[in-house]
Amino acid sequence: MVANSTELMWGPGFIGFIIATAFYGIAFGQYILYVRWFPQDSRKLKLFIMMTFCLETIHEYSLIAIYWSILISCRRSMSFECTAQLPWQMLLGVFMAYWIIFAVQCFYAYRVWIITAQNSLITGIICVLATASFVCGMILSGLIISTREPEDLFHTKWSQLASSASALCDAVITGTVWWFLRPARTNNVRSRSRSYLNELLQIFIQMGLFSFIVATTMTVLYQFQQGLVGQYYTAAPGAVIGKSYINSMLAVLNARKSVRERERLAYSVMELPTITTIR
């Protein structure tokens, strides 16, 4: 690490941190809106959303602490801890990121279970991929906790396996939702409800593709940075990936508000009496 400047090593990660902080602000706003708009949701769901958002808040704190340590506390320091070891906040951030990804993928697995009329095969594939990503992430977390070496985080097979399994899981979720809610399968639904269903489908696919692209970017960059000691390109998408998942989940939940309001408005317009019926 000594032979490489801080800018070269952590520049991509700092850019990712700035983007991730903006996404955290969006997630915070989405969470507030969720709490205000859906007080009638089940207690289990509200507790799950709150727990996931708390994990994301801890993850954001760890990102702030990471770059404070690297850029401020360790500036011009040549100590072993500053030049050859990861800050302990990095370990916390990695641990939280994999928990967030696993939690959101479990949320989507349950939604797929409902959409597919309890299709055990498809839901099982999603659960296996989500669990594989989580297990690889936990192995990676244990490894870097014991060594605190950057090479173990940025150049090991566990990182690649975790991001690859996560990308595959997102692809299966997005593809399944599209297949079961595509217009050809919903022709028997009345036209107004079908338009609302298509709107939800678009949000589902857009959010699923967003997290899929971030996870795929991590997988590709892992291959690109192989053999480049001191180059941590994956730190950029690594900072953003947790935010992409929680924003995806909250966007899908909050989309129900506009859809329900439009459906209620359309229903009320249909119920308005005509002039000839008013007595």
N, C-alpha and C positions, 0 to 999 in steps of 0.2 A: 504493500500500500504506500510505502514511503516514496517510491519512485514515481508515483502518479499524483497529480495535483488534486486538491479537493474539488475543484471545478469540473475536472474530467470525470472523476468518480461519481460525484453526487449531483452534478448539474441536471441530468435527466430526472433524477428522483425529486429534486427541488421543483422542477417544472410540474411534475406529477402532483406534488404536494399542493401547489397553488391551485391547480385544477380541482383536486380533491376537496380543498377547503371550500371552494365555490359550490361544489356538489353537496357538501355537508350543509351549507346554508339552505340550499334547495330542499334537501331532505328534512331539515328542521321545519321549514315552512309547510311542507307536505304533511308532516306529522301533526302539527298544530291544527291544520285543516281537517285531518282525519279525526282527531279527537272532538272537534267541534261539530263535524257533519254526521258522524256515525256513533252517537252515544248508545244506540240500540243494538249495536253489534254484540255478539256473545262475549261474556267475560273472558273466556279462554283466548279468543282472538285478540281482544284488546290487550290482554296480558302478554301475549306473544309479540304483538307489535311493539309494545313498550319495552320488552326485554331486548328485542332486536335493535331498537333505536338506542337503548342504553349501551349496548355493545358497540354500536357505531360511534357514539359519543366518546367512549373510552379509546376507540381506534383513532379518532381525530385528535384527542389529547396526546396519544403516543406519537402521531406524526409531528405535531407541534414540538413536542419534547425532543424528538429525534434531530430535527434540523436546528433547534436551539443548541443542542449538545454539539453537533458537528460544526456549525457555522459560528457559534458564539463562544460556548464554553471551551471548546478544543481549538479555537483559532490560534495558530502559531505555536501550538503545544506539540512537543515531540515525545510525549509520554507514551508508553506501550499501550495503555488503554485507549488513547485517542488515535493512534496510528495503526494499530493492528487488531483492534477488537470492535465489535459492534456495540453501540450503546444499548443498555438494557431495555430502553424504550422500544428499540427495534424488535426485540423478542416479543414484547407485549403486543406490538402492532401486528406482527405476523400471526400470532396466536388468535387475536381478535378477528382478523380478516377471514381466516378459514372458518371460524365459528359463524360469522355473518353469512358467508357464502352458503354454508351447510344449512343454516336456518331458513334462508330464503328459498333454496332449492327444495327443502321439505315443504314449504308453503306451496310452491308450484306443483309439487308432486301430489299434494292433496287436491289441488284444483284440477289437475289432470285426471285424477281418480273420479272426480265428480263429472267432468266433461265427457269422459269416455264411458260413462255408465259402469264404473267400477271394473275397468279393464285391468286385470292383475298383471298381465305380461308387460304392457307399456309402463304402468306405474312401477313395476318391479325393476325394469331397466333403468328408469330414472333414479330410483332409490339406490341401486347398485352403483351407478356412476357418481351420484352425490356422495355416497359413503366412501367410495374409492378416493375421490378428491379430498375428502375430510381426513381420511386415515393417512394419506400421503402428506397432507399438511401438518398433521400432528406429529408424524415421524420427523419431518423437517424441523418443526418447532423444538422437539426434544433434542435434535442434533445441534441446532445453533445455541440452545440454552447451555449445553455441555461444553461447546467449544468457543462460541462467540466469534467465530471466524467468518468474515464476509464471503469467502469462497464457498463455504458450506451452504450459504443462503442463495448465492447467485450462480453457482456452477455445479449443482448436484442434480442427480436424476429425479429426486423426490419433488423438487420444484417443478420440473417439466411434467412429470406424471400428474401432479395435482392440477396444474393449469390445463393440461390436455383433457383430463377426465371432466373438469368443470366445463370446458368448452363443448365437449360432446354432450354432456347433460343438458346444457342450454339449447343445443341444436335439437335434441330429441323433444324437449318441452315445447319449443317454438313450432317445430314441425307437427307435433301432435295436435296442438291447439288449432293450428291452421287447417289441418286435415279434417278434424271433427266439427269445426265451426265454419268451414268454407261455404260460400253461397250455394253450391250445388247440393249440399246436405241440408240446407235450411230453407229450401223452396216451399216446404209445407207450412212454414211459419208465416203469419200475416205480414204484409209488406212493411207496416210501420215498425213492428217489433223486429223484423229482419234488419231494418236499417240501423236500429240501435245495437243489435247484436253484431253487425258488421263494424260499427264504431268501436265496440269493446274489443273485437278481434284485431283491429288495426293497432290499438294501444298495446294489447298483449304481444303482438308480433314485434312492434317497434321496440318495446322495452326488452323483450327477449333477445332481439338482435343486438341491442346495445351492449348488454352484458356478455353476449357471445363474442362480439368483436373485441372487447377488452380482454377476455380470457384468451382468445386466439392470438391477439397481439403479444401477450406474455409468452405464449408457447413459441411463436416465431422468433421473438427477441432472444429467448433462451438459446435457440440454435445459433443465432447470429453472434452472440457474445461469447460463444464457446472458444476457449483459447485466448481470449483477450483479458488478461489479468488486470484487475483494477478498473474494468469497464462495467458499470452496473446499469445497463439500459433498461432492464426489467423493473428497476425501481420506480420508473414513471407509471406504467400501467398497474404496478403493484400497489401504488398509493391510491389509485382511482377505483380499483376493482370492487372493493367493499361498498363504496358509495354508489357504484352503478347498480349493484344488486338491491340495496335498500330503496333507492329511488325508483327502481323498476317495480318493486312490490307496492310501494305507497302510491305510485301513479296508477297502477291497476285498481287498487282499492278505491282511490278517490275518484276515478272515472265514473263510478256508479252514481255520483252526485249529479253530474250534468245529464247523464242518460236518464235518470229517474225524473229529473225536473222537466226535461223535454217530453218525456212520455206522459207525465201528469198534466202538463200544459196542453198537449194534444188531446188528452182525454177530456179535459175540462172544456176545450173548444167544441168537441163533438157533443157535449152535453148541453151547450147553450141553447135555449129555446129559440125558435124562429118567430118572426113577427106574428104569423098566423096562429101560432100555438099559445101566445100570451093572451090571457083573459083578464 
